[in-house]
Amino acid sequence: QIPNGVYRGSSGVWNSFEPPLDEVLAHKADVLHHVATFPAKWFPQLGEKGDGIVSQSLSRLFIESIVLVDDERANFRSESETQAKVLRYCKVARYDEAYRDCGTLNQMGGLGAHSDQDYETLKTFVE
């Protein structure tokens, strides 16, 4: 069976685990709220010995510190009972353009589609 999650342990060995997908609705906003509330369920390496800066940061995760980068506005707010919202997000633009010998393609885009500067711009926004 193919695992749904893997992480690299402190020994450098890759370990598989099953993220708690059955505990949360399948919407990005709901999942991110669950990750912020229960980080140890999503990052099993937090249970290992070690107090590295990454482990410390992940164990004190807040929804306000998570940024969702997506091209669908509907992914920033759940329509579930909880009305979970992603508070920090970046909506990536899409565009139509002629692509190689395929003619005009709709809904193209994404970070870095035209320039690597997109990554620097996103980094500045997040900081």
Secondary structure by P-SEA (a helix, b strand, c coil): ccccccccccccbbbbbbcccccccccaaaaaaaaaacccccccccccccccaaaaaaaacccccccccccccccccccccccccccbbbbbbbbbbbccccccccccccccccccaaaaaaaaaac
